[in-house]
Amino acid sequence: MFTLPDLGYDYDALGKYVSKDIMQLHHDKHHQTYVDKLNAAIDKEPTLKGQSLEGLLTSLESVPESVRTAVRNHGGGHYNHSLFWQWMSPDGGGEPSGKLAADITTKYGSFQAFVDEFEAKALAVFGSGWVWLQPDLTILTTPNQDTPINTGLQASLLGLDVWEHAYYLDYKNKRDDYVKAWWNVVNWEFVQSRAQQ
């Protein structure tokens, strides 16, 4: 059975950028629902029990059709959010360092140019979805709870949840304010550790 991971920090640790109310709602309600519904889908197809989440998501075509959509949506939600909590930190913000910083500057011209493109992609997502920084430093988006590994791509270095539930209590309909504020909590240490894998 899949379980809800701990945040690794207090609900109010991200301060004015992501409130305690948002973190409790997002983690305890939304993420927990993805876990519960994923487990319910697995219960209906015992042949899936014991498989890793990554294994399920990278081979969706082999998941029985009766639960494929549930595994894609709720498994994707569990996978994405389990990483999302780690992509934020009370000690986050600033800029990456070392090779990752140099590579971003080489590709985009500057860190700010990278931020600008990432934000533009985040604001262009229609409805609900995610924005991703890939290992080749391209930026892409997916709808709903889809994740790049669904389509055979490598696991992302960084991802931003742009579903309204991620920001609406704090920012109302101002997704642009949320995206700009989020840079203040990005855990570049975790991003860099993924880049080195």
Protein Blocks (a to p, Z undefined) as FASTA:
>chain_A
ZZdddehiafklnmmmlcfklmmmmmmmmmmmmmmmmmmmmmmmmmlgopafklmmmmmm
lpcfklmmmmmmmmmmmmmmmmmmmmpcfkgghjdehjllmmmmmmnopaklmmmmmmmm
mmmpghjadddddfkopacddehjbcfklnopacdfbdcdfbfklmmmmnommlmlmmmm
mmmmccfklmmmmmmZZ
